[in-house]
């Protein structure tokens, strides 16, 4: 990671209110909002995405509700693309 990239990432986190700079130092601390968001996203990943993605990506699994919904969504998007002639 370059110094410019690190500065950019810290600035974006600060502007979104996820971290604050400790006065008089080059250090940052996580805000309450940032901590709640980090915990929420960790829970979403652990409870939904990890299992859900494995259901979607493993072709050997039996069709699950999430897989059926994704297939329906994919077919609807494909039909819309064909209808509007978006495929070259």
NUTOR-979273 format. One line per field, with one value per residue: residue number from 1; residue in three letters; chain; x, y, z of N, C-alpha, C in turn. Coordinates in nm, 2 decimals. Last residue first. Example, Ala and Ser with C-alpha at 12.3 -4.5 7.8 and 13.67 -1.06 7.14 Angstrom:
BEGIN
num <- c(2|1);
residu <- c(ser|ala);
chaine <- c(A|A);
n_x <- c(1.28|1.32);
n_y <- c(-0.22|-0.57);
n_z <- c(0.71|0.78);
ca_x <- c(1.37|1.23);
ca_y <- c(-0.11|-0.45);
ca_z <- c(0.71|0.78);
c_x <- c(1.29|1.32);
c_y <- c(0.00|-0.33);
c_z <- c(0.79|0.78);
END
This chain:
BEGIN
num <- c(88|87|86|85|84|83|82|81|80|79|78|77|76|75|74|73|72|71|70|69|68|67|66|65|64|63|62|61|60|59|58|57|56|55|54|53|52|51|50|49|48|47|46|45|44|43|42|41|40|39|38|37|36|35|34|33|32|31|30|29|28|27|26|25|24|23|22|21|20|19|18|17|16|15|14|13|12|11|10|9|8|7|6|5|4|3|2|1);
residu <- c(unk|unk|unk|unk|unk|unk|unk|unk|unk|unk|unk|unk|unk|unk|unk|unk|unk|unk|unk|unk|unk|unk|unk|unk|unk|unk|unk|unk|unk|unk|unk|unk|unk|unk|unk|unk|unk|unk|unk|unk|unk|unk|unk|unk|unk|unk|unk|unk|unk|unk|unk|unk|unk|unk|unk|unk|unk|unk|unk|unk|unk|unk|unk|unk|unk|unk|unk|unk|unk|unk|unk|unk|unk|unk|unk|unk|unk|unk|unk|unk|unk|unk|unk|unk|unk|unk|unk|unk);
chaine <- c(A|A|A|A|A|A|A|A|A|A|A|A|A|A|A|A|A|A|A|A|A|A|A|A|A|A|A|A|A|A|A|A|A|A|A|A|A|A|A|A|A|A|A|A|A|A|A|A|A|A|A|A|A|A|A|A|A|A|A|A|A|A|A|A|A|A|A|A|A|A|A|A|A|A|A|A|A|A|A|A|A|A|A|A|A|A|A|A);
n_x <- c(-2.46|-2.74|-2.96|-3.23|-3.43|-3.47|-3.22|-3.23|-3.45|-3.36|-3.15|-3.30|-3.44|-3.24|-3.14|-3.37|-3.38|-3.13|-3.18|-3.38|-3.25|-3.06|-3.22|-3.33|-3.12|-3.06|-2.77|-2.43|-2.25|-2.17|-2.13|-2.23|-2.45|-2.37|-2.16|-2.32|-2.45|-2.25|-2.14|-2.36|-2.49|-2.32|-2.08|-2.17|-2.33|-2.13|-1.97|-2.15|-2.18|-1.92|-1.89|-2.10|-2.01|-1.77|-1.86|-2.01|-1.80|-1.49|-1.15|-0.88|-0.55|-0.24|-0.06|-0.16|-0.32|-0.62|-0.69|-0.95|-1.19|-1.40|-1.64|-1.73|-1.66|-1.42|-1.26|-1.25|-1.12|-0.88|-0.77|-0.75|-0.56|-0.34|-0.29|-0.22|0.01|0.18|0.06|0.09);
n_y <- c(-0.71|-0.68|-0.52|-0.54|-0.54|-0.82|-0.91|-0.79|-0.92|-1.18|-1.15|-1.08|-1.32|-1.51|-1.40|-1.44|-1.72|-1.78|-1.66|-1.83|-2.07|-2.01|-1.97|-2.23|-2.46|-2.76|-2.92|-2.87|-2.86|-2.60|-2.35|-2.09|-2.08|-2.18|-2.00|-1.77|-1.84|-1.86|-1.60|-1.42|-1.46|-1.47|-1.33|-1.09|-0.99|-0.95|-0.76|-0.55|-0.50|-0.42|-0.19|-0.03|0.01|0.14|0.38|0.49|0.54|0.54|0.45|0.68|0.75|0.95|1.14|1.40|1.62|1.43|1.15|1.15|0.89|0.69|0.72|0.93|0.97|1.10|0.89|0.72|0.90|0.93|0.67|0.64|0.85|0.76|0.51|0.61|0.75|0.54|0.21|-0.12);
n_z <- c(-2.81|-2.62|-2.59|-2.67|-2.49|-2.47|-2.37|-2.12|-2.01|-2.00|-1.82|-1.59|-1.56|-1.51|-1.27|-1.10|-1.10|-0.98|-0.73|-0.64|-0.62|-0.43|-0.21|-0.17|-0.35|-0.52|-0.38|-0.50|-0.70|-0.75|-0.54|-0.53|-0.36|-0.12|-0.06|-0.02|0.21|0.40|0.39|0.41|0.67|0.89|0.83|0.71|0.91|1.11|0.98|0.97|1.25|1.32|1.16|1.27|1.53|1.47|1.35|1.57|1.75|1.56|1.62|1.58|1.47|1.47|1.48|1.71|1.78|1.83|1.64|1.40|1.37|1.15|1.02|0.88|0.62|0.65|0.74|0.52|0.34|0.47|0.46|0.18|0.12|0.27|0.13|-0.12|-0.06|0.03|-0.09|0.00);
ca_x <- c(-2.40|-2.63|-2.84|-3.12|-3.38|-3.58|-3.26|-3.12|-3.45|-3.47|-3.12|-3.20|-3.51|-3.32|-3.06|-3.32|-3.50|-3.16|-3.07|-3.41|-3.36|-3.02|-3.14|-3.42|-3.17|-3.11|-2.91|-2.54|-2.29|-2.27|-2.11|-2.11|-2.46|-2.48|-2.13|-2.23|-2.53|-2.33|-2.05|-2.28|-2.56|-2.45|-2.08|-2.09|-2.39|-2.24|-1.91|-2.10|-2.30|-1.98|-1.80|-2.10|-2.13|-1.76|-1.77|-2.08|-1.91|-1.60|-1.28|-0.96|-0.69|-0.32|-0.09|-0.09|-0.18|-0.55|-0.65|-0.81|-1.16|-1.28|-1.60|-1.76|-1.78|-1.53|-1.29|-1.31|-1.26|-0.96|-0.80|-0.84|-0.69|-0.40|-0.33|-0.34|-0.10|0.14|0.14|0.00);
ca_y <- c(-0.68|-0.77|-0.47|-0.56|-0.41|-0.74|-0.95|-0.76|-0.77|-1.15|-1.19|-0.99|-1.19|-1.52|-1.41|-1.31|-1.64|-1.82|-1.61|-1.68|-2.06|-2.04|-1.86|-2.11|-2.40|-2.63|-2.93|-2.87|-3.00|-2.66|-2.49|-2.12|-2.03|-2.24|-2.14|-1.77|-1.81|-1.98|-1.72|-1.43|-1.47|-1.53|-1.46|-1.18|-1.01|-1.05|-0.89|-0.61|-0.53|-0.54|-0.30|-0.07|-0.06|0.01|0.29|0.45|0.44|0.60|0.42|0.59|0.75|0.83|1.09|1.28|1.62|1.56|1.19|1.17|1.03|0.71|0.59|0.93|0.89|1.18|1.00|0.67|0.85|1.05|0.73|0.56|0.85|0.89|0.51|0.53|0.82|0.64|0.34|0.00);
ca_z <- c(-2.94|-2.65|-2.54|-2.77|-2.53|-2.51|-2.51|-2.21|-2.03|-2.09|-1.95|-1.65|-1.58|-1.63|-1.38|-1.13|-1.16|-1.12|-0.81|-0.66|-0.71|-0.56|-0.26|-0.21|-0.23|-0.53|-0.43|-0.39|-0.65|-0.84|-0.54|-0.61|-0.50|-0.18|-0.09|-0.14|0.09|0.37|0.38|0.29|0.54|0.90|0.89|0.64|0.78|1.13|1.02|0.85|1.16|1.38|1.15|1.13|1.51|1.54|1.28|1.45|1.78|1.62|1.56|1.66|1.45|1.50|1.35|1.67|1.81|1.82|1.78|1.43|1.40|1.23|1.08|1.02|0.64|0.60|0.83|0.64|0.31|0.45|0.59|0.25|0.06|0.30|0.27|-0.11|-0.12|0.12|-0.10|0.00);
c_x <- c(-2.40|-2.58|-2.71|-2.99|-3.26|-3.53|-3.37|-3.16|-3.35|-3.48|-3.23|-3.17|-3.42|-3.40|-3.14|-3.23|-3.45|-3.28|-3.10|-3.30|-3.39|-3.13|-3.09|-3.34|-3.26|-3.17|-2.96|-2.67|-2.40|-2.32|-2.21|-2.08|-2.35|-2.49|-2.24|-2.18|-2.44|-2.40|-2.13|-2.20|-2.47|-2.51|-2.21|-2.09|-2.30|-2.31|-2.02|-2.03|-2.25|-2.10|-1.86|-2.01|-2.14|-1.89|-1.77|-1.99|-1.98|-1.70|-1.39|-1.09|-0.75|-0.47|-0.17|-0.12|-0.10|-0.40|-0.57|-0.79|-1.01|-1.26|-1.48|-1.72|-1.81|-1.67|-1.41|-1.35|-1.33|-1.11|-0.90|-0.87|-0.79|-0.54|-0.39|-0.39|-0.23|0.02|0.09|0.09);
c_y <- c(-0.80|-0.73|-0.56|-0.50|-0.42|-0.60|-0.86|-0.79|-0.73|-1.00|-1.16|-1.02|-1.09|-1.39|-1.42|-1.30|-1.50|-1.75|-1.65|-1.62|-1.91|-2.03|-1.88|-2.00|-2.28|-2.58|-2.79|-2.88|-2.99|-2.80|-2.56|-2.27|-2.08|-2.20|-2.21|-1.92|-1.82|-1.96|-1.84|-1.56|-1.50|-1.55|-1.54|-1.32|-1.11|-1.08|-0.99|-0.75|-0.61|-0.59|-0.43|-0.19|-0.11|-0.06|0.15|0.35|0.39|0.50|0.48|0.57|0.66|0.85|0.96|1.24|1.50|1.55|1.32|1.21|1.04|0.86|0.59|0.80|0.88|1.10|1.08|0.78|0.80|1.00|0.85|0.61|0.76|0.90|0.64|0.52|0.74|0.72|0.44|0.12);
c_z <- c(-3.03|-2.79|-2.56|-2.72|-2.62|-2.56|-2.56|-2.35|-2.13|-2.11|-2.05|-1.79|-1.64|-1.66|-1.51|-1.25|-1.19|-1.18|-0.96|-0.75|-0.74|-0.66|-0.40|-0.26|-0.27|-0.40|-0.43|-0.46|-0.55|-0.79|-0.63|-0.62|-0.58|-0.33|-0.15|-0.17|-0.03|0.23|0.34|0.28|0.42|0.76|0.88|0.70|0.71|1.00|1.04|0.87|1.04|1.30|1.21|1.11|1.37|1.52|1.34|1.36|1.66|1.66|1.63|1.59|1.55|1.49|1.36|1.53|1.78|1.86|1.76|1.57|1.43|1.26|1.17|1.09|0.79|0.61|0.78|0.74|0.44|0.42|0.57|0.39|0.14|0.24|0.31|0.04|-0.10|0.07|0.00|0.00);
END
